[in-house]
């Protein structure tokens, strides 16, 4: 469908931020996912420019093939737009410099959003937008609901990232939770990752290992597949008493409402069909939203 839509829209700038294990149930492999995303580049009108992540191995290979003009962005590798000096402030918001000179302080959580901002900076530059205006636009941007949304509820903070989930975005969210400071506990409420096909068990198990490595005080899993996250966390040495599994959002919400304490920081994330925003709504009903 990407190729068909590209032929309809006829863009001359195409951006790919990453290639990860989403929709594996239908796509079967990362190679097929990469081929599907590259339909964007293969069907753009000429001349065109590809804006690609130089830290992604699939895109690095594409750049080396030289099939089109490519503008690259990265955090780790050499690129046309490279981020350095990455910082996290007391609220958890990320900041960085572009090519060592333009300081940008985002109202966004997570290092992965540096990649998104770099891509936007690159596109703005290609379109001739003044660099100061690009910086201003990025710094004013606020995330849409359910996407790494920081919600303050009385003395509790919630990272509402309940819109969707895959192994890469889960790892990014856990990394963000680990990096943020809090006076209370760090709690992860993680729902099933769907559409992973035969690799469902393995990806949930691997996620559990990442949970154990993320210095989390309490893990709550929700759904049929997510208890495997708890299994992976236990295998990696996390105390079983800090791992709880629930069948549905209502039971997970009830537990949180009875046990949350002032200063706690809670990450809530799962696939779209898990509707984990229901947990956030339950918390808001008790504590009231303050941001």
Secondary structure, DSSP 8 states (H G I E B T S, - for coil): -HHHHHHHH--SEEEE----S-SHHHH-SHHHHHHHHTHHHHTS-SS-EEEEETTSHHHHHHHHHTSSEEEEEESSS--SEEEEEEEE-TT-EEEEEETTTEEEEEEEESTHHHHHHHHHHHHHHHTT--HHHHHHHHHH-B--TTSSEEEEETTEEEEEETT---HHHHHHHHHHHHHS--SS-EEEEEE---S-GGGHHHHHHHHHHHHHTTT-SEEEEESSSTHHHHHHHHHTT--GGGEEEESSHHHHHHHHHHH--TT-EEEEE--GGG-THHHHHHHHHHH-B--
